[in-house]
Amino acid sequence: MFGTYLSRFIILKYFLLRKRKSIRAKGTALHFEKSFKIKKCFKNISKNLYGRAIQSHKNP
């Protein structure tokens, strides 16, 4: 469980980094807004995954 969370987190980080580069290249406010929403969504997902991972670690 915890291993899958870590790999997912790395993939998300990589995705966000790629997103950021594309924003810099295009430089539009619309793109920035979209990526911000995506980032917020991913933050919530990763928080949930982290919480679940800790719970499963405590109660196997």
N, C-alpha and C positions, 0 to 999 in steps of 0.2 A: 504494500500500500504506500509506504513512505517513499520507496524508490520510484514508483510511477509518478508521484507528486513532484519529486525533484526533476525528473526528465521533462514533465509537462511544463514546469516552471522555466526550465532552460529554453524550451521551444518557444514559450510565450515571450521571454526576454528577447530572444533572437528576432522574433516577429516584430516586436515593438521597435527594436533598433532599426530594422529594415524600414519600417513605417516612417520613423523619424527622418531617415535619410531621404526618403521620397518626398517628404514634406519640405525639406530644405531645398530640394531640387526644384519643386514646383512653386513653393512659396505662396500658396493661396490660403486665404483665411478659411475657406470652406473645408479644405483638406485637413487643416489643423483641427477644426471643430469635430470632424468625423473621427479622426484618430483619438481625440480626447474622449469621446463617447466610448470608443472601442476599449481604450485604456481603462476607463472607469469600470466597464463590464468585466474585463480581465482581472482587475484588482479584486472585485467581489468574488469572482470564480476562485481565484487563488486563495483568498481568505477562507472560503468554504472548504476547499480541499485541505488546507492546512489544519483547520479545526477538526475535520473528519479524521485526518491522519493522526493527530494528537489523541483524539478520542479512542481510535482503534489501538493505538499504542498503549494507552492506559488500561483499556478493557479488551484484551485479546480474545 
